[in-house]
Amino acid sequence: MQNELERYKNFDPTNAPLVKPSFVKKLQERHAIAQAKAFDADVVTWLGSQDNETKQHINDMVRHIMALKRT
């Protein structure tokens, strides 16, 4: 992750192309559909209402479960 951050450390957004609002909306819709397939709606709603510390803790727990499933 640190390498990823270093790559964008000197990023100059002045030359970046503009993203159209319609494209952003389409991405948001696709994200919502993907979430709905992965989690129940009540879980997604609850997760969205949590503070950042709780979200990070849940991410850590899920990553731990992922690691266990890989072995």
Residue, then its C-alpha position, 0 to 999 in steps of 0.5 A: m500500500q505504501n508503494e501505491l501512495e508513493r506513486y501518487k505523492n507528486f501527482d499533478p491534477t492540472n493535466a488530469p482529464l475531467v470526469k463527467p458527472s454521468f460517469v460518476k453516477k454510473l459508477q455509483e450505481r454499479h457499486a450499489i449493485a455489487q454491494a447488494k450482491a455481496f451483503d444484505a441491504d440492512v447490513v450495508t445500511w448499518l455499515g454506512s452509518q458506522d464511524n471510521e474506527t468501526k469500519q476499519h475494525i470490520n475491514d480488519m476482521v473480514r481480511h482476517i477471515m479472508a486469510l483463514k479461507r486462503t489456507 
